Amino acid sequence: MAGVDGVSTSTKTTATGQQYTAGISNDGLTNEDFLKLMLEELKLQDPTKPMDSASMLDSQMQMSSIQTNLSTIEAMESLQNSFSQMALASATDVIGRIVEDGNMGQDGNPKSFQITSVESDEGKVIATGYQVIGYDSESGSLILAEDMSKIDYDNITKIY
């Protein structure tokens, strides 16, 4: 396998002794690069022993398939990012509100939290807030835990 500037090629020999490029690998190699390489090979070949055109076409199809796969991956990553951003934007509606996450507290009542922020962590929306541990009837305010809690947004069962 030969390599120049990160491009690796492998050659094979036909039954007639003619060498041809059997494989090319480089994440940055484009179809245009392949065509330039193929034209250079055609210029340098021995006219009495022409290249196997089926091998060249097979290599071109492989390059085209790789390019298509890379484009599909990029499109899927972009789509996934868009969905994550939409979910995060939707989750901002719970900031400042009281939510339940389906878990029960020690008193047998559902745990509730006053949400202070939301964030995206590897595509998952996480709400951060303080657990509500009581209610002060004299002041009319909630009594909140001192430590913040993280709640998976998908686990929120009720929003007040």
CYANA upper distance limits for C-alpha pairs under 8 A (distance plus 0.5 A):
  1 MET  CA      8 SER  CA      6.89
  1 MET  CA      9 THR  CA      6.02
  1 MET  CA     10 SER  CA      5.09
  1 MET  CA     11 THR  CA      7.79
  2 ALA  CA      8 SER  CA      6.05
  2 ALA  CA      9 THR  CA      5.80
  2 ALA  CA     10 SER  CA      6.89
  3 GLY  CA      7 VAL  CA      5.78
  3 GLY  CA      8 SER  CA      4.69
  3 GLY  CA      9 THR  CA      6.72
  4 VAL  CA      8 SER  CA      7.15
  6 GLY  CA     26 ASN  CA      7.02
  7 VAL  CA     24 ILE  CA      7.46
  7 VAL  CA     25 SER  CA      6.39
  7 VAL  CA     26 ASN  CA      5.58
  7 VAL  CA     29 LEU  CA      8.14
  8 SER  CA     23 GLY  CA      8.45
  8 SER  CA     24 ILE  CA      6.09
  8 SER  CA     25 SER  CA      5.70
  8 SER  CA     26 ASN  CA      7.19
  9 THR  CA     21 THR  CA      7.21
  9 THR  CA     22 ALA  CA      7.88
  9 THR  CA     23 GLY  CA      5.90
  9 THR  CA     24 ILE  CA      4.92
  9 THR  CA     25 SER  CA      7.00
 10 SER  CA     21 THR  CA      6.32
 10 SER  CA     22 ALA  CA      6.00
 10 SER  CA     23 GLY  CA      5.56
 10 SER  CA     24 ILE  CA      7.11
 11 THR  CA     19 GLN  CA      6.90
 11 THR  CA     20 TYR  CA      5.90
 11 THR  CA     21 THR  CA      4.82
 11 THR  CA     22 ALA  CA      5.47
 11 THR  CA     23 GLY  CA      7.42
 12 LYS  CA     19 GLN  CA      6.03
 12 LYS  CA     20 TYR  CA      6.07
 12 LYS  CA     21 THR  CA      6.87
 12 LYS  CA     22 ALA  CA      6.33
 13 THR  CA     17 GLY  CA      6.06
 13 THR  CA     18 GLN  CA      5.87
 13 THR  CA     19 GLN  CA      4.77
 13 THR  CA     20 TYR  CA      6.83
 14 THR  CA     18 GLN  CA      5.73
 14 THR  CA     19 GLN  CA      6.80
 14 THR  CA     20 TYR  CA      8.21
 14 THR  CA     52 ASP  CA      8.43
 16 THR  CA     49 LYS  CA      7.96
 18 GLN  CA     49 LYS  CA      6.86
 18 GLN  CA     50 PRO  CA      8.03
 18 GLN  CA     51 MET  CA      7.39
 19 GLN  CA     51 MET  CA      8.27
 20 TYR  CA     51 MET  CA      7.23
 20 TYR  CA     52 ASP  CA      8.21
 21 THR  CA     56 MET  CA      8.48
 22 ALA  CA     55 SER  CA      7.79
 22 ALA  CA     59 SER  CA      7.68
 23 GLY  CA     59 SER  CA      7.52
 25 SER  CA     29 LEU  CA      8.02
 29 LEU  CA     33 ASP  CA      6.52
 29 LEU  CA     34 PHE  CA      7.70
 30 THR  CA     34 PHE  CA      6.90
 30 THR  CA     63 MET  CA      8.17
 30 THR  CA     67 GLN  CA      7.95
 31 ASN  CA     35 LEU  CA      6.71
 31 ASN  CA     60 GLN  CA      8.10
 31 ASN  CA     63 MET  CA      6.94
 31 ASN  CA     64 SER  CA      7.24
 31 ASN  CA     67 GLN  CA      8.33
 32 GLU  CA     36 LYS  CA      6.79
 33 ASP  CA     37 LEU  CA      6.73
 34 PHE  CA     38 MET  CA      6.57
 34 PHE  CA     60 GLN  CA      7.81
 34 PHE  CA     63 MET  CA      8.25
 35 LEU  CA     39 LEU  CA      6.60
 36 LYS  CA     40 GLU  CA      6.68
 37 LEU  CA     41 GLU  CA      6.75
 38 MET  CA     42 LEU  CA      6.76
 38 MET  CA     56 MET  CA      8.01
 39 LEU  CA     43 LYS  CA      6.75
 40 GLU  CA     44 LEU  CA      6.82
 41 GLU  CA     45 GLN  CA      6.51
 42 LEU  CA     51 MET  CA      8.08
 45 GLN  CA     49 LYS  CA      7.96
 45 GLN  CA     50 PRO  CA      7.07
 45 GLN  CA     51 MET  CA      7.64
 46 ASP  CA     50 PRO  CA      6.78
 52 ASP  CA     56 MET  CA      7.23
 53 SER  CA     57 LEU  CA      6.65
 54 ALA  CA     58 ASP  CA      6.53
 55 SER  CA     59 SER  CA      6.67
 56 MET  CA     60 GLN  CA      6.74
 57 LEU  CA     61 MET  CA      6.63
 58 ASP  CA     62 GLN  CA      6.74
 59 SER  CA     63 MET  CA      6.75
 60 GLN  CA     64 SER  CA      6.63
 61 MET  CA     65 SER  CA      6.53
 62 GLN  CA     66 ILE  CA      6.63
 63 MET  CA     67 GLN  CA      6.67
 64 SER  CA     68 THR  CA      6.64
 65 SER  CA     69 ASN  CA      6.64
 66 ILE  CA     70 LEU  CA      6.67
 67 GLN  CA     71 SER  CA      6.67
 68 THR  CA     72 THR  CA      6.65
 69 ASN  CA     73 ILE  CA      6.67
 70 LEU  CA     74 GLU  CA      6.75
 71 SER  CA     75 ALA  CA      6.69
 72 THR  CA     76 MET  CA      6.62
 73 ILE  CA     77 GLU  CA      6.64
 74 GLU  CA     78 SER  CA      6.67
 75 ALA  CA     79 LEU  CA      6.64
 76 MET  CA     80 GLN  CA      6.55
 77 GLU  CA     81 ASN  CA      6.62
 78 SER  CA     82 SER  CA      6.72
 79 LEU  CA     83 PHE  CA      6.79
 80 GLN  CA     84 SER  CA      6.71
 81 ASN  CA     85 GLN  CA      6.67
 81 ASN  CA    123 GLY  CA      8.03
 82 SER  CA     86 MET  CA      6.67
 83 PHE  CA     87 ALA  CA      6.63
 84 SER  CA     88 LEU  CA      6.65
 84 SER  CA    120 SER  CA      7.94
 84 SER  CA    123 GLY  CA      5.93
 84 SER  CA    124 LYS  CA      7.84
 84 SER  CA    125 VAL  CA      8.31
 85 GLN  CA     89 ALA  CA      6.61
 86 MET  CA     90 SER  CA      6.64
 87 ALA  CA     91 ALA  CA      6.61
 87 ALA  CA    125 VAL  CA      7.56
 88 LEU  CA     92 THR  CA      7.03
 88 LEU  CA    118 VAL  CA      7.78
 88 LEU  CA    119 GLU  CA      7.30
 88 LEU  CA    120 SER  CA      6.96
 88 LEU  CA    125 VAL  CA      6.59
 89 ALA  CA     93 ASP  CA      8.32
 91 ALA  CA     95 ILE  CA      8.31
 91 ALA  CA    118 VAL  CA      7.24
 91 ALA  CA    125 VAL  CA      7.99
 91 ALA  CA    127 ALA  CA      8.42
 91 ALA  CA    153 TYR  CA      7.84
 92 THR  CA    117 SER  CA      8.00
 92 THR  CA    118 VAL  CA      6.83
 94 VAL  CA     98 ILE  CA      8.04
 94 VAL  CA     99 VAL  CA      8.12
 94 VAL  CA    115 ILE  CA      6.99
 94 VAL  CA    159 ILE  CA      7.79
 95 ILE  CA    114 GLN  CA      8.35
 95 ILE  CA    115 ILE  CA      5.52
 95 ILE  CA    116 THR  CA      5.83
 95 ILE  CA    117 SER  CA      6.19
 95 ILE  CA    118 VAL  CA      7.71
 96 GLY  CA    114 GLN  CA      6.69
 96 GLY  CA    115 ILE  CA      5.77
 96 GLY  CA    116 THR  CA      6.22
 97 ARG  CA    114 GLN  CA      6.08
 97 ARG  CA    115 ILE  CA      6.29
 97 ARG  CA    159 ILE  CA      7.47
 97 ARG  CA    160 TYR  CA      6.63
 98 ILE  CA    112 SER  CA      6.91
 98 ILE  CA    113 PHE  CA      5.85
 98 ILE  CA    114 GLN  CA      4.94
 98 ILE  CA    115 ILE  CA      6.87
 98 ILE  CA    159 ILE  CA      6.44
 98 ILE  CA    160 TYR  CA      5.68
 99 VAL  CA    112 SER  CA      5.87
 99 VAL  CA    113 PHE  CA      5.85
 99 VAL  CA    114 GLN  CA      7.05
 99 VAL  CA    115 ILE  CA      7.82
 99 VAL  CA    156 ILE  CA      7.05
 99 VAL  CA    157 THR  CA      7.89
 99 VAL  CA    158 LYS  CA      5.94
 99 VAL  CA    159 ILE  CA      4.93
 99 VAL  CA    160 TYR  CA      6.60
100 GLU  CA    110 PRO  CA      7.13
100 GLU  CA    111 LYS  CA      6.26
100 GLU  CA    112 SER  CA      4.91
100 GLU  CA    113 PHE  CA      6.91
100 GLU  CA    156 ILE  CA      6.17
100 GLU  CA    157 THR  CA      6.12
100 GLU  CA    158 LYS  CA      5.58
100 GLU  CA    159 ILE  CA      7.13
101 ASP  CA    110 PRO  CA      8.25
101 ASP  CA    111 LYS  CA      7.16
101 ASP  CA    112 SER  CA      7.39
101 ASP  CA    151 ILE  CA      7.66
101 ASP  CA    155 ASN  CA      5.85
101 ASP  CA    156 ILE  CA      4.78
101 ASP  CA    157 THR  CA      5.84
101 ASP  CA    158 LYS  CA      7.65
102 GLY  CA    110 PRO  CA      6.89
102 GLY  CA    111 LYS  CA      7.60
102 GLY  CA    155 ASN  CA      7.49
102 GLY  CA    156 ILE  CA      7.33
102 GLY  CA    157 THR  CA      6.29
103 ASN  CA    110 PRO  CA      6.27
103 ASN  CA    111 LYS  CA      6.20
104 MET  CA    108 GLY  CA      6.18
104 MET  CA    109 ASN  CA      5.97
104 MET  CA    110 PRO  CA      4.79
104 MET  CA    111 LYS  CA      5.80
105 GLY  CA    109 ASN  CA      6.05
105 GLY  CA    110 PRO  CA      6.31
105 GLY  CA    111 LYS  CA      5.72
111 LYS  CA    131 GLN  CA      7.68
111 LYS  CA    132 VAL  CA      7.93
112 SER  CA    131 GLN  CA      6.31
112 SER  CA    132 VAL  CA      6.05
113 PHE  CA    129 GLY  CA      6.41
113 PHE  CA    130 TYR  CA      5.81
113 PHE  CA    131 GLN  CA      4.68
113 PHE  CA    132 VAL  CA      5.77
114 GLN  CA    129 GLY  CA      5.77
114 GLN  CA    130 TYR  CA      5.85
114 GLN  CA    131 GLN  CA      6.89
114 GLN  CA    132 VAL  CA      7.15
115 ILE  CA    127 ALA  CA      7.02
115 ILE  CA    128 THR  CA      6.16
115 ILE  CA    129 GLY  CA      4.56
115 ILE  CA    130 TYR  CA      7.14
116 THR  CA    127 ALA  CA      8.17
116 THR  CA    128 THR  CA      6.34
116 THR  CA    129 GLY  CA      5.42
116 THR  CA    130 TYR  CA      8.18
117 SER  CA    127 ALA  CA      6.38
117 SER  CA    128 THR  CA      5.75
117 SER  CA    129 GLY  CA      7.30
118 VAL  CA    125 VAL  CA      7.37
118 VAL  CA    126 ILE  CA      6.10
118 VAL  CA    127 ALA  CA      4.78
118 VAL  CA    128 THR  CA      6.46
119 GLU  CA    125 VAL  CA      6.22
119 GLU  CA    126 ILE  CA      5.87
119 GLU  CA    127 ALA  CA      7.01
120 SER  CA    124 LYS  CA      5.92
120 SER  CA    125 VAL  CA      5.01
120 SER  CA    126 ILE  CA      6.59
121 ASP  CA    125 VAL  CA      6.78
121 ASP  CA    126 ILE  CA      7.41
124 LYS  CA    152 ASP  CA      8.18
124 LYS  CA    153 TYR  CA      8.50
125 VAL  CA    152 ASP  CA      6.93
125 VAL  CA    153 TYR  CA      6.04
125 VAL  CA    154 ASP  CA      8.08
126 ILE  CA    150 LYS  CA      6.92
126 ILE  CA    151 ILE  CA      6.20
126 ILE  CA    152 ASP  CA      5.28
126 ILE  CA    153 TYR  CA      5.84
127 ALA  CA    150 LYS  CA      6.24
127 ALA  CA    151 ILE  CA      5.59
127 ALA  CA    152 ASP  CA      6.76
127 ALA  CA    153 TYR  CA      6.32
128 THR  CA    148 MET  CA      7.16
128 THR  CA    149 SER  CA      6.17
128 THR  CA    150 LYS  CA      5.06
128 THR  CA    151 ILE  CA      6.68
129 GLY  CA    148 MET  CA      5.84
129 GLY  CA    149 SER  CA      5.95
129 GLY  CA    150 LYS  CA      7.13
129 GLY  CA    151 ILE  CA      8.45
130 TYR  CA    144 LEU  CA      6.33
130 TYR  CA    145 ALA  CA      6.22
130 TYR  CA    146 GLU  CA      7.65
130 TYR  CA    147 ASP  CA      7.06
130 TYR  CA    148 MET  CA      5.32
130 TYR  CA    149 SER  CA      6.37
131 GLN  CA    144 LEU  CA      6.16
131 GLN  CA    145 ALA  CA      5.85
131 GLN  CA    148 MET  CA      7.76
131 GLN  CA    149 SER  CA      7.35
132 VAL  CA    142 LEU  CA      7.14
132 VAL  CA    143 ILE  CA      6.48
132 VAL  CA    144 LEU  CA      5.12
132 VAL  CA    145 ALA  CA      6.87
133 ILE  CA    142 LEU  CA      8.24
133 ILE  CA    143 ILE  CA      6.14
133 ILE  CA    144 LEU  CA      6.00
133 ILE  CA    145 ALA  CA      6.72
134 GLY  CA    142 LEU  CA      6.48
134 GLY  CA    143 ILE  CA      5.28
134 GLY  CA    144 LEU  CA      7.48
135 TYR  CA    140 GLY  CA      7.58
135 TYR  CA    141 SER  CA      6.48
135 TYR  CA    142 LEU  CA      4.98
135 TYR  CA    143 ILE  CA      5.86
136 ASP  CA    140 GLY  CA      6.00
136 ASP  CA    141 SER  CA      5.86
136 ASP  CA    142 LEU  CA      6.52
136 ASP  CA    143 ILE  CA      7.05
137 SER  CA    141 SER  CA      7.54
151 ILE  CA    155 ASN  CA      7.71
151 ILE  CA    156 ILE  CA      8.09
152 ASP  CA    156 ILE  CA      7.63
